[in-house]
Amino acid sequence: MKGPSFYFQKMSLTRQILTIILTVLMFFIMFFFVFVSDNIDRTITKQMYELILNRQTPIVGLVDSKQTDSIDEIYAFLASDSVQTNCIIQDGKMNVISNQSSKRKPVNHKVYEYLLDQSKQMNSENEEALQGTITVANSKYYYRLIYCHDGIILASFMDDTYATQFRDSLIDSTVYVIVIAFMIVFLIILMWVFSIIHPLNLIRNYIEQIKDGKEVELHLNRDDEIGEMATAIVKMNDELKKQDKAKEDMIHNISHDLKTPIATIKSYAESIKDGIYPYGTLESSVDVILDNAQRLENKVHSLLYMNRVEYLVASDAEGVVTNMKDVVEQVVLNAAVIRPEIQVITDVEEVFFDGLIEAWRVAIENIMENAFRYAKSYIKIEVREDWLCISNDGPKMPEDRIQSLFRPYEKGEGGRFGLGLSIVSKVCKANHYIVKGENSEDGVRFIIYRKTKKQKKKKENNWVKNKGEKV
C-alpha cells in the first residue's frame, strides 16, 4: 500500500512547498481556534472582572463613608453608570438598582434572582468578593459581589456586549497581524523556492541538451550544494567527452592495427591460391599468414579482456577471499619470461584479500605488465595485511599523468589501449580497496590498500572454492 510520502515525493518541488505551506496554514488555523481562542476568552473574562472592580471601587467607598444623607444620592450615582448595572442588596432584598433607561439590553429577572441567591453566601467575615458568569436566555453576564458594611452587599454585572466588541477587536487585530506576517513569510519562501527551482531547471536543460549532443555551457554563481552539483555535472560532462575522445582514438587505432594483418592474410591467401608464394616458398608464406593471424588474435584478445574483467567485477563475491601470496607467485612465474633481465623481488606474507582470485590475478598481471614495460633493473612486490605494493626503478611519472592513471583509455608512453590500469581500478573498487600510483625515491610504485584495517578470519571453505576457479 502506497503511503502519503510516496505521493508527496512524486510531486514537483513547487507543489511540495505549496503542500507544506497549506498544511502549516491549516494547522495554524486549528491551533488558533482551539488554543489562541481559548486564551483570548480567558483574557477577556479577566479584563471584564477588572473593569467591574474598577467601577465598583468608588461605589464601595461611597457606601462605606456614610457621607450620603439619602438613598437617592446613592441611586443617582449608581444610575449614572451607563456600562454596568449596580445593585445594593440588604436584608435579602434588592434595595437599589441602577437606572435601566440607558441603552443597555433588558436584563432578565433571573439574573437578579441568581445574584440575590449568591449574596446569601456572603457575610462580614467573608471579605473575598464573589465573581463569575451566568448565561440567561442566550445572553452572557459577568458579575461581581462584594460585602460593604452592616449587611450591605454591592452586586454589579454587565452583559456581553462590551466583551463581544472587545473580543472581535482583539481577534481582528491578532488575525490582521498574523496574516501580514504569514504573507511576508510566504513571499520569502516563494523567493527561496524560486532561487532553488530556477538553477535546477537550468541544470535539467543543460543535461537534456547534452543528451541531444549539443554543445552548451552551464554557469551558476552559487557556492551551495546546488552550485557544487552543477560543477560536478560540468566536470562529469568534460570527463565523459575526454573519455569518448580517447575511446574514438583507440577504436581508430585498433581499426588501423586490425586492417594491416587482415589485408596481409587476405593477400597472401589469394596469392597461395593462385600458386604464387610471395615469401619465396609455401612454408615461408604460410608463416607470414600465421604471424599476422597471431597478431590479430592478440588484438582481439585485448578487446575481449575488458569485457571479461567487467564480468568478474560484477560477479557476486560476497564472503569470498583470495590468498594473495598464491596470486603473486603465479603471476611472477608466468611473467618471468617477459624480460629475463629484470629482477623480480618478492616480500610476500600469506594474507587474504576480499574478492575472486581471477579478478585479483588480472589486476596484478596488469600492474606487472606496466612495471615490465618501464622497469630498468628490478620490480619489487610486497604484500601485508590489507596492503600490497608493486614498485620498479623506471622513470618517474609527470604529475598530470598521475592524476589520470586509472581513467579508461588513458594511454601512457609505450602503452597499448589504455585499459590496463583502468581494469585494476575497477577490481579494487568492486572489492572496497583503494589503488593509487606515485613516484618513489628511485622510480614508481602502485599501492593497493584499505583505509580501515580489519582482522579477518580465514574462511577455508570460501578459499578452497575460490582456489578451484579456472585461472
C-alpha positions as CSV (number, residue, x, y, z in Angstrom):
1,M,0.0,0.0,0.0
2,K,1.4,3.4,-1.0
3,G,1.5,5.9,1.8
4,P,1.3,9.7,1.7
5,S,5.1,10.0,1.5
6,F,5.1,8.2,-1.8
7,Y,2.7,10.6,-3.5
8,F,4.5,13.6,-1.8
9,Q,7.8,12.5,-3.4
10,K,6.1,12.2,-6.8
11,M,5.1,15.9,-6.7
12,S,7.2,18.7,-8.2
13,L,9.3,20.8,-5.8
14,T,6.8,23.7,-6.2
15,R,3.8,21.5,-5.3
16,Q,5.7,20.1,-2.4
17,I,6.4,23.6,-1.0
18,L,2.8,24.7,-1.6
19,T,1.5,21.5,0.2
20,I,3.8,22.2,3.1
21,I,2.6,25.8,3.3
22,L,-1.1,24.8,3.1
23,T,-0.6,22.1,5.8
24,V,1.1,24.6,8.1
25,L,-1.7,27.1,7.4
26,M,-4.4,24.6,8.3
27,F,-2.5,23.6,11.4
28,F,-2.2,27.2,12.4
29,I,-5.9,27.8,11.9
30,M,-6.8,24.8,14.0
31,F,-4.3,26.0,16.6
32,F,-5.6,29.5,16.6
33,F,-9.3,28.5,17.0
34,V,-8.5,25.9,19.7
35,F,-5.7,27.3,21.7
36,V,-5.5,31.0,20.9
37,S,-9.2,31.5,21.0
38,D,-9.4,30.0,24.5
39,N,-6.6,32.2,25.7
40,I,-8.4,35.3,24.3
41,D,-11.6,34.2,26.1
42,R,-9.8,33.9,29.4
43,T,-8.1,37.3,28.9
44,I,-11.4,39.0,28.1
45,T,-13.0,37.4,31.2
46,K,-10.2,38.7,33.3
47,Q,-10.5,42.1,31.8
48,M,-14.2,42.2,32.4
49,Y,-13.7,41.4,36.1
50,E,-11.1,44.1,36.4
51,L,-13.4,46.6,34.7
52,I,-16.3,45.8,37.1
53,L,-13.8,46.1,40.0
54,N,-12.6,49.5,38.9
55,R,-16.2,50.7,38.6
56,Q,-17.2,49.2,42.0
57,T,-14.3,50.8,43.9
58,P,-15.7,54.3,44.1
59,I,-19.2,53.0,44.9
60,V,-17.8,50.9,47.8
61,G,-16.1,53.9,49.1
62,L,-19.2,56.0,48.9
63,V,-21.3,53.4,50.7
64,D,-18.6,52.8,53.4
65,S,-18.1,56.5,54.1
66,K,-21.7,57.0,55.3
67,Q,-21.5,60.6,54.0
68,T,-24.6,60.3,51.9
69,D,-27.7,61.5,53.6
70,S,-30.2,59.6,51.5
71,I,-30.6,56.6,49.3
72,D,-31.5,58.9,46.5
73,E,-27.9,60.2,46.2
74,I,-26.5,56.7,46.0
75,Y,-29.2,55.8,43.5
76,A,-28.3,58.8,41.3
77,F,-24.6,57.8,41.5
78,L,-25.4,54.1,40.5
79,A,-27.8,55.1,37.8
80,S,-25.1,57.3,36.2
81,D,-23.1,54.2,35.1
82,S,-24.1,53.5,31.5
83,V,-22.0,50.4,31.1
84,Q,-22.8,48.1,34.1
85,T,-25.8,47.6,36.4
86,N,-25.2,48.1,40.1
87,C,-27.4,46.8,42.9
88,I,-27.4,47.2,46.6
89,I,-28.5,44.1,48.5
90,Q,-29.6,44.5,52.1
91,D,-31.6,42.1,54.3
92,G,-32.1,39.7,51.5
93,K,-33.6,42.3,49.2
94,M,-32.5,44.4,46.2
95,N,-32.8,47.9,47.7
96,V,-31.3,49.9,45.0
97,I,-30.9,49.1,41.2
98,S,-29.2,51.2,38.6
99,N,-31.3,53.2,36.2
100,Q,-32.5,50.9,33.3
101,S,-33.3,53.8,31.0
102,S,-29.8,53.6,29.4
103,K,-29.3,51.9,26.1
104,R,-28.4,48.5,27.6
105,K,-30.1,45.3,26.7
106,P,-33.1,44.5,29.0
107,V,-32.0,42.3,32.0
108,N,-33.8,39.1,32.6
109,H,-35.2,38.9,36.1
110,K,-33.5,35.6,36.6
111,V,-30.2,37.5,36.8
112,Y,-31.3,39.4,39.8
113,E,-32.7,36.2,41.4
114,Y,-29.3,34.5,40.8
115,L,-27.3,37.4,42.3
116,L,-29.7,37.6,45.3
117,D,-29.2,33.9,45.9
118,Q,-25.4,34.3,45.6
119,S,-25.4,37.1,48.1
120,K,-26.8,34.8,50.8
121,Q,-23.3,33.1,50.9
122,M,-21.6,36.3,51.9
123,N,-21.2,37.8,55.4
124,S,-19.0,40.2,57.3
125,E,-16.4,37.5,57.8
126,N,-16.1,36.8,54.1
127,E,-14.0,39.6,52.7
128,E,-13.5,37.8,49.4
129,A,-15.6,39.0,46.5
130,L,-17.7,36.6,44.5
131,Q,-17.4,36.8,40.7
132,G,-18.3,34.7,37.8
133,T,-20.6,34.5,34.7
134,I,-24.2,33.5,34.2
135,T,-26.0,32.7,30.9
136,V,-29.6,33.5,30.7
137,A,-31.7,33.4,27.6
138,N,-28.6,33.1,25.4
139,S,-27.1,36.2,27.0
140,K,-24.0,36.1,29.0
141,Y,-23.4,38.3,32.1
142,Y,-20.3,39.0,34.1
143,Y,-21.0,39.7,37.8
144,R,-19.1,40.6,41.0
145,L,-20.4,40.8,44.5
146,I,-18.6,42.5,47.4
147,Y,-19.5,42.9,51.0
148,C,-19.5,46.6,52.2
149,H,-20.7,47.0,55.8
150,D,-23.7,46.5,58.1
151,G,-25.1,43.7,55.9
152,I,-24.9,45.8,52.7
153,I,-23.6,43.9,49.6
154,L,-22.8,45.6,46.3
155,A,-23.7,43.5,43.3
156,S,-22.5,44.7,39.9
157,F,-22.9,43.0,36.5
158,M,-22.8,43.8,32.8
159,D,-23.9,41.9,29.7
160,D,-21.5,40.6,27.0
161,T,-21.9,43.5,24.6
162,Y,-18.7,45.1,25.6
163,A,-16.9,41.7,25.9
164,T,-18.1,40.7,22.3
165,Q,-16.9,44.0,20.9
166,F,-13.5,43.7,22.7
167,R,-13.1,40.1,21.6
168,D,-13.9,40.9,18.0
169,S,-11.5,43.8,18.0
170,L,-8.8,41.7,19.6
171,I,-9.2,38.8,17.2
172,D,-9.4,41.1,14.2
173,S,-6.1,42.8,15.2
174,T,-4.5,39.5,16.0
175,V,-5.6,37.9,12.7
176,Y,-4.5,41.0,10.8
177,V,-1.0,40.9,12.3
178,I,-0.7,37.2,11.7
179,V,-2.0,37.3,8.1
180,I,0.6,40.0,7.3
181,A,3.4,38.0,9.0
182,F,2.2,34.9,7.2
183,M,2.2,36.7,3.8
184,I,5.7,38.0,4.4
185,V,6.9,34.5,5.3
186,F,5.1,33.1,2.3
187,L,6.7,35.6,-0.1
188,I,10.1,34.8,1.4
189,I,9.6,31.1,1.0
190,L,8.4,31.6,-2.6
191,M,11.5,33.6,-3.4
192,W,13.6,30.9,-1.8
193,V,11.9,28.2,-3.7
194,F,12.3,30.1,-7.0
195,S,16.0,30.5,-6.2
196,I,16.2,26.7,-6.0
197,I,13.9,25.7,-8.9
198,H,15.5,28.1,-11.4
199,P,19.0,26.7,-11.2
200,L,17.6,23.2,-11.1
201,N,15.7,23.9,-14.4
202,L,19.0,25.3,-15.8
203,I,20.7,22.1,-14.8
204,R,17.9,19.9,-16.3
205,N,18.0,21.9,-19.6
206,Y,21.8,21.5,-19.7
207,I,21.6,17.7,-19.2
208,E,18.8,17.4,-21.9
209,Q,20.8,19.4,-24.4
210,I,23.9,17.3,-23.6
211,K,21.8,14.2,-24.2
212,D,20.8,15.6,-27.6
213,G,24.5,16.1,-28.4
214,K,24.5,19.9,-28.3
215,E,27.4,22.0,-27.2
216,V,26.2,24.0,-24.2
217,E,27.6,25.7,-21.2
218,L,26.4,25.9,-17.6
219,H,27.3,28.8,-15.3
220,L,25.8,29.0,-11.8
221,N,27.2,31.6,-9.5
222,R,26.3,29.7,-6.3
223,D,28.5,28.2,-3.6
224,D,25.9,26.0,-2.0
225,E,25.0,22.3,-2.7
226,I,23.3,23.2,-6.0
227,G,26.3,25.0,-7.2
228,E,28.5,22.1,-6.2
229,M,26.2,19.7,-8.0
230,A,26.3,21.9,-11.2
231,T,30.1,22.0,-11.0
232,A,30.2,18.2,-10.6
233,I,27.9,17.7,-13.6
234,V,30.0,20.0,-15.8
235,K,33.2,18.1,-14.7
236,M,31.5,14.8,-15.4
237,N,30.5,16.0,-18.9
238,D,34.0,17.2,-19.6
239,E,35.4,13.8,-18.3
240,L,32.9,11.9,-20.5
241,K,33.9,13.9,-23.5
242,K,37.5,13.3,-22.8
243,Q,36.9,9.5,-22.5
244,D,34.8,9.5,-25.6
245,K,37.6,11.2,-27.5
246,A,40.1,8.7,-26.1
247,K,37.8,5.9,-27.0
248,E,37.4,7.2,-30.5
249,D,41.1,7.4,-30.9
250,M,41.5,3.9,-29.5
251,I,38.9,2.5,-31.9
252,H,40.6,4.3,-34.8
253,N,44.0,2.9,-33.8
254,I,42.6,-0.6,-33.3
255,S,40.8,-0.4,-36.7
256,H,44.1,0.6,-38.3
257,D,46.0,-2.1,-36.5
258,L,43.5,-4.7,-37.5
259,K,43.3,-3.6,-41.0
260,T,47.0,-4.4,-41.7
261,P,47.1,-8.0,-40.6
262,I,43.7,-8.7,-42.2
263,A,44.9,-7.2,-45.5
264,T,48.2,-9.3,-45.3
265,I,46.4,-12.5,-44.6
266,K,43.9,-11.9,-47.4
267,S,46.7,-11.0,-49.9
268,Y,48.9,-13.9,-49.0
269,A,46.0,-16.4,-49.1
270,E,44.9,-15.3,-52.5
271,S,48.5,-15.5,-53.8
272,I,48.9,-19.0,-52.5
273,K,45.6,-20.0,-54.0
274,D,46.9,-18.8,-57.4
275,G,50.1,-20.8,-56.9
276,I,52.2,-17.8,-56.1
277,Y,54.4,-17.7,-53.0
278,P,55.0,-14.1,-52.0
279,Y,57.6,-15.0,-49.5
280,G,59.6,-17.3,-51.7
281,T,58.3,-20.7,-50.5
282,L,55.0,-22.1,-49.4
283,E,56.1,-22.7,-45.9
284,S,57.5,-19.1,-45.5
285,S,54.4,-17.6,-47.0
286,V,52.2,-19.6,-44.6
287,D,54.3,-18.5,-41.7
288,V,53.6,-14.9,-42.6
289,I,49.9,-15.7,-42.6
290,L,50.2,-17.4,-39.2
291,D,52.2,-14.5,-37.7
292,N,49.6,-12.0,-38.8
293,A,46.8,-14.2,-37.5
294,Q,48.6,-14.3,-34.1
295,R,48.8,-10.5,-34.1
296,L,45.1,-10.3,-35.0
297,E,44.3,-12.8,-32.2
298,N,46.3,-10.8,-29.6
299,K,44.4,-7.6,-30.5
300,V,41.0,-9.2,-30.3
301,H,42.0,-10.8,-27.0
302,S,42.8,-7.3,-25.7
303,L,39.4,-6.0,-26.6
304,L,37.6,-9.0,-25.0
305,Y,39.8,-8.7,-21.9
306,M,37.9,-5.7,-20.7
307,N,34.5,-7.4,-21.0
308,R,35.9,-10.4,-19.0
309,V,37.0,-8.1,-16.2
310,E,33.6,-6.4,-16.2
311,Y,32.0,-9.8,-15.7
312,L,34.4,-10.7,-12.9
313,V,33.9,-7.4,-11.1
314,A,30.1,-7.7,-11.4
315,S,30.2,-11.3,-10.0
316,D,28.8,-11.9,-6.6
317,A,32.0,-12.3,-4.4
318,E,30.3,-11.7,-1.0
319,G,32.3,-13.6,1.6
320,V,34.9,-14.9,-0.9
321,V,38.6,-14.3,-0.1
322,T,41.8,-14.8,-2.1
323,N,45.2,-15.8,-0.9
324,M,47.3,-13.0,-2.4
325,K,50.5,-15.0,-1.8
326,D,49.3,-17.6,-4.3
327,V,48.2,-15.0,-6.8
328,V,51.6,-13.1,-6.7
329,E,53.6,-16.3,-7.0
330,Q,51.6,-17.4,-10.0
331,V,51.8,-14.0,-11.8
332,V,55.6,-13.8,-11.1
333,L,56.1,-17.3,-12.5
334,N,54.1,-16.5,-15.7
335,A,55.8,-13.1,-16.2
336,A,59.4,-14.3,-15.7
337,V,59.9,-14.9,-19.4
338,I,58.8,-11.4,-20.4
339,R,62.0,-9.6,-19.6
340,P,64.5,-12.1,-18.1
341,E,67.0,-9.3,-17.4
342,I,64.6,-7.7,-14.9
343,Q,65.0,-9.0,-11.3
344,V,61.7,-9.7,-9.6
345,I,61.9,-9.3,-5.8
346,T,59.1,-10.6,-3.6
347,D,58.4,-10.0,0.1
348,V,55.0,-11.6,0.5
349,E,53.1,-12.7,3.5
350,E,50.2,-15.1,3.4
351,V,47.3,-12.7,3.6
352,F,43.8,-12.8,2.3
353,F,42.0,-10.1,0.2
354,D,38.3,-10.0,-0.3
355,G,37.3,-10.9,-3.9
356,L,37.6,-13.5,-6.6
357,I,41.0,-14.9,-7.4
358,E,40.6,-14.4,-11.1
359,A,39.8,-10.7,-10.7
360,W,42.9,-10.1,-8.5
361,R,45.1,-12.1,-10.8
362,V,44.0,-9.9,-13.7
363,A,44.7,-6.7,-11.6
364,I,48.2,-7.9,-10.5
365,E,49.1,-9.0,-14.1
366,N,48.2,-5.6,-15.4
367,I,50.3,-3.8,-12.9
368,M,53.2,-6.2,-13.5
369,E,52.8,-5.7,-17.3
370,N,53.1,-1.9,-16.8
371,A,56.1,-2.4,-14.5
372,F,57.9,-4.6,-17.0
373,R,57.3,-2.0,-19.7
374,Y,59.2,0.7,-17.8
375,A,61.5,-1.0,-15.2
376,K,65.2,-0.7,-15.7
377,S,66.6,-3.4,-13.4
378,Y,64.1,-4.6,-10.8
379,I,60.5,-5.0,-9.8
380,K,59.6,-5.4,-6.1
381,I,56.4,-6.9,-4.8
382,E,55.4,-6.5,-1.1
383,V,52.2,-7.9,0.5
384,R,51.0,-7.3,4.0
385,E,47.5,-7.4,5.7
386,D,45.2,-5.2,3.6
387,W,48.2,-3.7,1.8
388,L,50.0,-4.6,-1.5
389,C,52.8,-2.6,-3.2
390,I,54.5,-3.1,-6.6
391,S,57.4,-0.8,-7.3
392,N,60.1,-0.5,-10.0
393,D,63.0,1.7,-10.9
394,G,61.6,3.0,-14.1
395,P,61.3,6.7,-15.0
396,K,59.1,8.9,-12.7
397,M,55.7,9.9,-13.9
398,P,54.7,13.5,-14.6
399,E,52.2,14.9,-12.2
400,D,49.4,15.2,-14.8
401,R,49.9,11.6,-15.7
402,I,49.5,10.5,-12.0
403,Q,46.1,12.3,-11.9
404,S,44.8,10.3,-14.9
405,L,46.4,7.0,-14.3
406,F,43.3,5.0,-13.8
407,R,41.0,6.6,-16.3
408,P,39.8,4.3,-19.1
409,Y,41.5,4.8,-22.5
410,E,44.3,6.9,-21.0
411,K,47.3,5.5,-22.8
412,G,50.8,6.3,-21.5
413,E,54.0,6.3,-23.4
414,G,54.6,2.7,-24.6
415,G,51.1,1.7,-23.6
416,R,48.6,-0.2,-25.8
417,F,44.9,0.7,-25.4
418,G,44.9,2.5,-22.0
419,L,42.7,-0.2,-20.4
420,G,45.1,-2.0,-18.1
421,L,45.2,0.3,-15.1
422,S,41.5,1.1,-15.5
423,I,40.8,-2.6,-15.0
424,V,42.9,-2.5,-11.8
425,S,40.9,0.4,-10.5
426,K,37.6,-1.4,-11.3
427,V,38.7,-4.6,-9.4
428,C,39.8,-2.6,-6.4
429,K,36.6,-0.5,-6.2
430,A,34.5,-3.6,-6.5
431,N,36.2,-5.2,-3.5
432,H,36.3,-2.0,-1.5
433,Y,40.1,-1.3,-1.8
434,I,41.9,1.8,-2.9
435,V,44.6,1.9,-5.6
436,K,47.0,4.7,-6.2
437,G,50.2,5.3,-8.2
438,E,53.0,7.6,-7.1
439,N,56.6,8.4,-7.6
440,S,59.1,6.8,-5.2
441,E,62.7,7.7,-4.5
442,D,64.1,5.6,-7.4
443,G,61.1,5.1,-9.6
444,V,57.4,4.4,-9.5
445,R,55.1,2.3,-7.2
446,F,51.5,1.2,-7.2
447,I,49.8,0.6,-3.8
448,I,46.5,-1.3,-3.1
449,Y,45.2,-0.8,0.4
450,R,42.2,-0.3,2.6
451,K,41.7,2.7,4.9
452,T,40.4,0.8,7.9
453,K,42.4,-2.3,8.8
454,K,40.2,-5.2,9.7
455,Q,41.4,-8.5,11.0
456,K,39.6,-11.3,9.0
457,K,39.2,-14.9,9.8
458,K,40.5,-17.2,7.1
459,K,37.4,-18.7,5.6
460,E,38.7,-22.1,4.5
461,N,35.7,-23.2,2.6
462,N,35.4,-20.0,0.6
463,W,39.1,-20.0,-0.1
464,V,39.0,-23.6,-1.3
465,K,36.1,-22.8,-3.5
466,N,37.8,-19.7,-4.8
467,K,41.1,-21.5,-5.4
468,G,39.2,-24.0,-7.5
469,E,38.2,-21.3,-10.1
470,K,39.7,-21.7,-13.5
471,V,42.8,-19.5,-13.8
